[in-house]
Amino acid sequence: MKVLHLIGGKESAGSKNHLLPLLERFDKQNVYLCVFERGEIYDEAKQLGIKVFWLRQNTRYDATALFRLKAIISGQRIDILHTHGARANVYGFLLKPFIRFTWMTTVHSDPRLDFIGRGLKGQLFTRMNVHVLKKADHLFAISGRFKNILESLGVSSQKITVIYNGISFKNEDENFAPLHRGDIGLSDEDFVLLTVARLHPIKGHMYLLKALRKVVDVRPHLSVKWLIIGDGLLKQRLADEARRRGLGERVILLGHQKHAQPFYELADVMVLPSLSESFPLVILEAAKARVPVIATDVGGVGDLIIDRRYGWLVPPKDAEALYQAIVEAVALKEQGILKQRGSRLAERVGQNFSLEHLVERINKTYLLFGGRAEPHTGR
């Protein structure tokens, strides 16, 4: 059975960090990757020895890539096309009537919110994306909550498999240069918050900015700093708003980092204030570094942080709840017991959300549902 994964190619965080470790553990003779545009995913996949096809799409609306994808599926005798993201889903939908394969897709985010903030065009794209998803042969939902959302949109529960993201706790191939607080202008006395997320309204950065302002107002002598890793359309607005609120020196925008893991070692707490998530890898990465987590109760986050022993779960769009959680974390650090929450989370993640378990679940689903495709012409 041959599987082709299709993704945009410019992703630099969540989807990429989900997909590449996954592909690395599958049989490279039968599981391939295809991208519309060349970016980090293409280059890193090549380095890992994964066979990669590049569709060389000139623009997002260059339909000639559809014919190149069709030729790849036929030429490589692909049994399963596994898509990631709205653009890849549309291509799977368009090709399905003309060539035989089983079409599977991973739903990495709430499809109702993928195009938030893009006006009328965003509303049209959302409707199209939801319509297309319903036509897939099988869907992987990266949380039980996402399964419920898909069902509410009209997708049959029999077509959905819940798979939680996984992470390897082994340190092979992780030869990161050590990073110290002084390297980026931090001191040992600083209370350091870390957020790793693309700079997009859906990630809720503005709510954390409001919470940070209140922390500074209530504890003016506390040296609190917020490290932000990620890039995106919100970058300039976030920088301007931080300055307007008098937080310019406390908010440190680090941009995109190829390897975020060393930055977790600098943080006291990782904060994820998202309005929507699936099953965020960044929480697994924080757990791997034994860093406590404050996160909004969205997607499958509640399956990770099941109670206060493992971290803080707060409502989305609630700056006051974020503030309260940060203040509690500061108090625990002053008592010398903050790291205990990170250690408990690490133990839970290591026992329940391994990368090996993820690979096994996906492979079983391939074998169970992948046989529904009829043979390609000429076999």
C-alpha positions as CSV (number, residue, x, y, z in Angstrom):
1,M,0.0,0.0,0.0
2,K,1.4,3.4,-1.1
3,V,0.5,6.6,0.7
4,L,1.1,10.2,-0.5
5,H,0.8,13.0,2.0
6,L,-0.1,16.4,0.4
7,I,0.5,19.7,2.2
8,G,1.0,23.4,1.3
9,G,4.7,23.4,2.0
10,K,5.2,26.8,3.7
11,E,4.1,25.6,7.1
12,S,6.8,26.2,9.7
13,A,5.4,25.0,13.0
14,G,2.3,22.9,14.0
15,S,1.5,20.9,10.8
16,K,5.2,20.5,9.9
17,N,6.1,19.3,13.4
18,H,3.2,16.8,13.3
19,L,4.0,15.5,9.8
20,L,7.7,15.1,9.5
21,P,8.3,13.0,12.6
22,L,5.4,10.9,11.5
23,L,6.7,10.3,8.0
24,E,10.2,9.5,9.3
25,R,8.8,6.5,11.1
26,F,6.9,5.1,8.2
27,D,8.3,2.9,5.5
28,K,10.0,5.4,3.2
29,Q,9.6,3.0,0.2
30,N,5.9,3.3,0.4
31,V,5.0,6.6,2.1
32,Y,5.8,9.9,0.3
33,L,5.3,13.6,0.7
34,C,4.1,16.2,-1.9
35,V,4.1,20.0,-1.5
36,F,2.7,22.8,-3.5
37,E,5.5,25.2,-2.6
38,R,9.0,24.6,-1.5
39,G,9.8,25.6,2.1
40,E,11.2,24.1,5.3
41,I,9.0,21.0,5.0
42,Y,10.5,20.1,1.6
43,D,14.1,20.7,2.7
44,E,13.8,18.9,6.0
45,A,12.0,15.9,4.5
46,K,14.8,15.6,1.9
47,Q,17.4,15.5,4.8
48,L,15.4,12.8,6.5
49,G,15.5,10.6,3.4
50,I,11.7,11.0,2.6
51,K,10.8,11.0,-1.1
52,V,9.3,14.4,-1.8
53,F,7.4,15.7,-4.9
54,W,7.2,19.4,-5.5
55,L,4.2,20.6,-7.6
56,R,5.9,24.0,-8.3
57,Q,2.6,25.9,-8.0
58,N,3.3,29.5,-9.2
59,T,0.4,31.0,-7.3
60,R,-2.2,29.5,-4.9
61,Y,-4.6,29.5,-7.8
62,D,-2.3,27.9,-10.3
63,A,-4.5,25.0,-11.5
64,T,-1.8,23.3,-13.5
65,A,-0.6,21.8,-10.2
66,L,-3.7,19.6,-10.3
67,F,-2.5,17.8,-13.4
68,R,0.9,17.3,-12.0
69,L,-0.6,15.8,-8.8
70,K,-2.8,13.5,-10.9
71,A,0.3,12.3,-12.8
72,I,2.2,11.6,-9.6
73,I,-0.7,9.6,-8.1
74,S,-1.0,7.6,-11.3
75,G,2.8,7.2,-11.9
76,Q,3.5,6.2,-8.3
77,R,0.4,4.0,-8.1
78,I,-0.8,5.7,-4.9
79,D,-3.4,3.9,-2.9
80,I,-4.1,6.6,-0.3
81,L,-3.9,10.4,-0.7
82,H,-3.6,11.9,2.8
83,T,-4.2,15.6,2.7
84,H,-3.4,18.3,5.3
85,G,-5.0,21.8,5.1
86,A,-7.7,23.5,3.1
87,R,-5.8,23.8,-0.2
88,A,-4.7,20.1,-0.2
89,N,-8.3,19.1,0.7
90,V,-9.6,21.0,-2.4
91,Y,-7.2,19.1,-4.6
92,G,-8.2,15.8,-3.2
93,F,-11.8,16.7,-3.8
94,L,-11.2,17.8,-7.4
95,L,-9.2,14.7,-8.3
96,K,-11.5,12.1,-6.7
97,P,-13.9,11.7,-9.7
98,F,-11.1,11.2,-12.2
99,I,-8.6,8.8,-10.5
100,R,-9.0,6.0,-8.1
101,F,-7.5,6.4,-4.6
102,T,-8.7,6.5,-1.0
103,W,-8.8,10.1,0.2
104,M,-8.0,10.7,3.9
105,T,-7.4,14.1,5.6
106,T,-6.1,15.2,9.0
107,V,-8.2,18.0,10.5
108,H,-5.5,20.1,12.3
109,S,-7.8,23.0,13.2
110,D,-11.5,24.0,13.6
111,P,-12.6,24.3,9.9
112,R,-15.1,27.0,10.9
113,L,-12.3,29.2,12.1
114,D,-9.5,28.6,9.5
115,F,-10.3,31.8,7.6
116,I,-11.2,34.0,10.5
117,G,-10.6,37.7,10.0
118,R,-10.7,37.5,6.2
119,G,-14.1,39.1,5.6
120,L,-16.4,37.9,2.9
121,K,-13.6,35.9,1.1
122,G,-13.0,34.1,4.4
123,Q,-16.7,33.2,4.7
124,L,-16.7,31.8,1.2
125,F,-13.5,29.8,1.8
126,T,-15.0,28.5,5.1
127,R,-18.1,27.2,3.3
128,M,-16.0,25.6,0.6
129,N,-13.7,24.0,3.1
130,V,-16.5,22.5,5.1
131,H,-18.2,21.2,2.0
132,V,-15.0,19.6,0.7
133,L,-14.3,17.9,4.1
134,K,-17.6,16.1,4.0
135,K,-16.5,14.4,0.7
136,A,-13.3,12.8,2.1
137,D,-13.4,9.0,2.5
138,H,-11.9,9.2,6.0
139,L,-10.9,12.0,8.4
140,F,-8.5,12.0,11.3
141,A,-9.6,14.4,14.1
142,I,-6.8,15.5,16.4
143,S,-9.1,15.7,19.4
144,G,-12.4,14.3,20.6
145,R,-13.8,17.9,20.5
146,F,-12.9,18.2,16.8
147,K,-14.7,14.9,16.1
148,N,-17.8,16.4,17.7
149,I,-17.4,19.5,15.5
150,L,-17.1,17.4,12.3
151,E,-20.2,15.5,13.3
152,S,-22.1,18.7,13.8
153,L,-21.1,19.8,10.3
154,G,-22.6,16.6,8.9
155,V,-19.7,14.2,8.7
156,S,-20.6,10.6,9.7
157,S,-18.9,9.4,12.9
158,Q,-18.0,6.2,11.0
159,K,-15.7,8.3,8.8
160,I,-13.8,9.9,11.7
161,T,-10.9,8.5,13.7
162,V,-9.6,10.5,16.7
163,I,-5.8,10.6,16.8
164,Y,-3.9,12.7,19.4
165,N,-0.6,14.3,18.4
166,G,2.4,12.5,19.8
167,I,5.9,13.4,20.7
168,S,9.1,11.4,21.1
169,F,10.8,11.7,24.5
170,K,14.0,10.3,23.0
171,N,16.7,12.9,22.3
172,E,18.2,11.3,19.2
173,D,19.0,13.8,16.4
174,E,18.4,16.7,18.8
175,N,21.8,18.3,18.9
176,F,20.7,21.8,19.7
177,A,23.2,24.4,20.8
178,P,22.7,25.3,24.5
179,L,20.8,28.5,25.1
180,H,21.1,30.7,28.2
181,R,18.9,33.5,29.4
182,G,21.8,36.0,29.0
183,D,21.9,35.1,25.3
184,I,18.7,37.0,24.7
185,G,18.9,39.7,27.4
186,L,17.1,37.8,30.2
187,S,18.3,37.5,33.8
188,D,17.9,34.7,36.3
189,E,15.5,37.0,38.3
190,D,13.1,37.4,35.4
191,F,9.8,35.5,35.5
192,V,9.6,34.3,31.9
193,L,6.5,33.5,29.9
194,L,6.9,31.7,26.6
195,T,4.4,31.5,23.7
196,V,5.1,29.4,20.6
197,A,2.5,30.1,18.0
198,R,2.0,31.8,14.6
199,L,1.1,35.5,15.0
200,H,-2.5,35.2,14.0
201,P,-5.7,36.4,15.8
202,I,-6.8,32.8,16.4
203,K,-3.9,32.4,18.7
204,G,-5.2,35.0,21.2
205,H,-2.0,36.9,21.8
206,M,-3.9,40.1,22.5
207,Y,-5.6,38.6,25.5
208,L,-2.3,37.6,27.0
209,L,-1.0,41.1,26.4
210,K,-3.9,42.5,28.4
211,A,-3.2,40.0,31.2
212,L,0.5,41.0,31.2
213,R,-0.4,44.6,31.6
214,K,-2.4,43.8,34.7
215,V,0.4,41.7,36.1
216,V,2.7,44.7,35.8
217,D,0.2,47.0,37.3
218,V,-0.4,44.8,40.3
219,R,3.2,43.6,40.8
220,P,5.3,46.6,39.4
221,H,8.5,45.3,41.0
222,L,8.2,41.9,39.4
223,S,10.5,41.5,36.4
224,V,8.2,39.6,34.1
225,K,9.1,39.0,30.4
226,W,7.2,37.5,27.6
227,L,9.0,35.6,24.8
228,I,7.1,35.1,21.6
229,I,8.3,32.6,19.0
230,G,6.4,32.8,15.7
231,D,5.7,34.9,12.7
232,G,2.6,36.1,10.9
233,L,0.2,38.9,10.0
234,L,-0.2,40.0,13.6
235,K,3.5,40.8,14.1
236,Q,3.5,44.6,13.6
237,R,0.2,45.1,15.4
238,L,1.4,43.1,18.4
239,A,4.6,45.1,18.6
240,D,2.7,48.4,18.3
241,E,0.2,47.4,20.9
242,A,2.9,46.3,23.3
243,R,4.5,49.7,23.0
244,R,1.2,51.5,23.4
245,R,0.6,49.6,26.6
246,G,4.0,50.4,28.0
247,L,5.2,46.8,27.6
248,G,7.7,47.2,24.8
249,E,10.7,46.1,26.9
250,R,8.8,43.2,28.4
251,V,7.5,41.7,25.2
252,I,10.3,40.1,23.2
253,L,9.4,39.0,19.6
254,L,11.8,36.4,18.5
255,G,10.2,35.6,15.1
256,H,10.3,32.2,13.6
257,Q,12.8,29.7,15.1
258,K,13.6,26.6,13.2
259,H,14.1,24.8,16.6
260,A,11.9,26.1,19.4
261,Q,12.9,23.4,22.0
262,P,15.9,25.2,23.5
263,F,13.7,28.2,24.3
264,Y,11.5,26.1,26.6
265,E,14.5,25.7,28.8
266,L,14.5,29.4,29.5
267,A,10.8,29.7,30.5
268,D,9.1,29.5,33.8
269,V,5.7,28.9,32.2
270,M,4.5,28.3,28.6
271,V,1.3,30.1,27.9
272,L,-1.0,29.3,25.0
273,P,-4.0,31.7,24.9
274,S,-5.5,30.4,21.7
275,L,-9.2,30.8,20.6
276,S,-9.0,27.5,18.8
277,E,-6.6,24.5,18.7
278,S,-6.6,20.9,17.9
279,F,-4.2,19.0,20.1
280,P,-1.3,21.4,20.3
281,L,2.2,20.0,19.9
282,V,3.6,23.0,21.7
283,I,2.1,21.7,25.0
284,L,3.8,18.4,24.4
285,E,7.0,20.2,23.7
286,A,6.7,22.1,26.9
287,A,6.0,18.9,28.8
288,K,9.1,17.4,27.3
289,A,11.1,20.3,28.8
290,R,9.1,19.9,32.1
291,V,7.8,23.4,31.8
292,P,4.4,24.2,33.4
293,V,1.6,25.2,31.0
294,I,-1.2,27.8,31.1
295,A,-3.6,27.2,28.2
296,T,-7.1,27.9,27.1
297,D,-9.7,25.2,27.2
298,V,-10.0,24.6,23.5
299,G,-9.6,21.6,21.2
300,G,-8.0,18.6,23.0
301,V,-6.1,20.8,25.6
302,G,-8.4,19.5,28.3
303,D,-7.3,15.9,27.5
304,L,-3.7,17.0,28.4
305,I,-4.3,19.2,31.4
306,I,-7.0,17.2,33.1
307,D,-6.8,19.1,36.5
308,R,-4.7,21.7,38.4
309,R,-2.0,19.2,39.2
310,Y,-0.8,19.4,35.6
311,G,-1.2,23.1,34.8
312,W,-3.8,25.8,34.3
313,L,-6.8,25.5,32.0
314,V,-8.6,28.8,31.4
315,P,-11.5,30.0,29.2
316,P,-10.6,31.5,25.8
317,K,-10.8,35.2,25.4
318,D,-10.5,35.7,29.1
319,A,-7.6,38.1,30.0
320,E,-8.6,38.1,33.7
321,A,-8.3,34.3,33.9
322,L,-4.9,34.4,32.2
323,Y,-3.8,37.1,34.7
324,Q,-5.0,34.9,37.7
325,A,-3.1,31.9,36.4
326,I,0.1,33.9,35.9
327,V,-0.1,35.3,39.4
328,E,-0.6,31.8,40.8
329,A,2.4,30.5,38.9
330,V,4.5,33.4,40.2
331,A,3.5,32.5,43.7
332,L,4.4,28.8,43.2
333,K,7.8,29.9,41.9
334,E,8.4,32.0,45.0
335,Q,7.5,28.9,47.1
336,G,10.0,26.8,45.1
337,I,7.3,24.3,43.8
338,L,6.4,25.6,40.4
339,K,8.4,23.0,38.5
340,Q,6.4,20.2,40.1
341,R,3.5,20.9,37.7
342,G,5.8,20.7,34.7
343,S,7.2,17.4,36.0
344,R,3.7,15.9,36.5
345,L,2.7,17.0,33.0
346,A,5.9,15.4,31.5
347,E,5.1,12.1,33.2
348,R,1.5,12.1,31.9
349,V,2.5,13.0,28.3
350,G,5.3,10.4,28.3
351,Q,2.8,7.7,29.3
352,N,-0.1,8.6,27.1
353,F,0.9,10.6,24.1
354,S,4.0,9.0,22.5
355,L,4.8,9.4,18.8
356,E,5.0,5.6,18.5
357,H,1.3,5.3,19.6
358,L,0.3,7.9,16.9
359,V,2.1,6.0,14.1
360,E,0.5,2.8,15.2
361,R,-3.0,4.3,15.2
362,I,-2.6,5.9,11.8
363,N,-1.2,2.8,10.2
364,K,-4.1,0.7,11.6
365,T,-6.5,3.1,10.0
366,Y,-4.7,3.0,6.7
367,L,-5.0,-0.8,6.7
368,L,-8.6,-0.8,7.8
369,F,-10.0,1.9,5.3
370,G,-7.3,2.1,2.6
371,G,-8.5,-1.1,0.9
372,R,-11.6,0.6,-0.3
373,A,-10.0,2.2,-3.3
374,E,-10.3,0.2,-6.5
375,P,-7.1,-0.6,-8.4
376,H,-5.6,2.1,-10.7
377,T,-6.1,1.5,-14.4
378,G,-3.3,-0.6,-15.8
379,R,-2.4,-2.5,-12.7
